[in-house]
Amino acid sequence: MEEDHRRCERGLRETFGFLAARVALDERGEVAGVYVVDRGGDDPAAVITAVRDFLREHCDREVAPSTVSLTQLGEEERGRLRLDLVAVRRDRGGSSVKVAMSFHGLVARGSGTGEDLAEAGAAAAVEGLNRCLGSDLFALRDVGLATVGGHGVVLAALAAVQDGALLIGASWRQEDLAEAAARAVLAAVNRRLATYVLP
């Protein structure tokens, strides 16, 4: 089972040129989630359909559209949360990060502190987005750094309070690690925003 699982991930990367692909299985060996990272530029719905078709034809796995989580790096789409400002302050006690973001004309700010700059940036972004959306809809679960295709990537994992769903976002790692972490948070939420916010 594990060998087939890895073969599917490798096939997704090679067939579509994804920067990363992960097929997560539950305790029964069924597909619990499919996570892919793309460079962006293609229609997200078409990419998700292609992923589902590939899994059906080459891996004998039938998955629902909601099971596929697509991150398109660098995407800036209308009608989504937008990061407007990131300010970092460092002192002997650690780092503090403040962010400002907007959504359909609404502007909100968030702040985060800690020894880890990426975690502080992600925490500030989560606080800001919850204020921007007017409710505590999301909670930060984890922040990590990875190298994909020779490029540094910041990954953020959030939980949707409404249904406990795990949302994963990614952003290219930049000189400003706090900003990259904040963008990873928004990437995680923006891909599923309609599910939790929009009518």
GIKAUR-V327958 format. One record per backbone hydrogen bond with DSSP energy under -1.0 kcal/mol. CO is the residue of the C=O (numbers start at 1). NH is the residue of the N-H. Records with the same first field share a line. If there is no record, write none. Layout:
BEGIN
CO: NH + NH
END
This chain:
BEGIN
1: 5
2: 6
3: 7
4: 8
5: 9
6: 10
7: 11
8: 12
9: 13
10: 14
11: 15
12: 16
13: 17
20: 37
22: 35
24: 32 + 33
26: 29
30: 26
33: 24
34: 69
35: 22
36: 71
37: 19 + 20
38: 73
43: 47
44: 48
45: 49
46: 50
47: 51
48: 52
49: 53
50: 54
51: 55
52: 56
53: 57
54: 58
55: 59 + 61
64: 67
65: 68
67: 34
69: 36
71: 38
72: 75
82: 102
85: 100
87: 98
89: 96
91: 94
94: 91
95: 114
96: 89
97: 112
98: 87
99: 110
100: 84 + 85
101: 108
102: 82
103: 106
106: 103
108: 101
110: 99
112: 97
114: 95
116: 120
117: 121
118: 122
119: 123
120: 124
121: 125
122: 126
123: 127
124: 128
125: 129
126: 130
127: 131
128: 132
129: 133
130: 135
135: 137
137: 161
139: 159
142: 157
144: 155
146: 153
148: 151
151: 148
152: 173
153: 146
154: 171
155: 144
156: 169
157: 141 + 142
158: 167
159: 139
160: 164
165: 160
167: 158
169: 156
171: 154
175: 177
176: 180
177: 181
178: 182
179: 183
180: 184
181: 185
182: 186
183: 187
184: 188
185: 189
186: 190
187: 191
189: 192
192: 196
193: 197
END
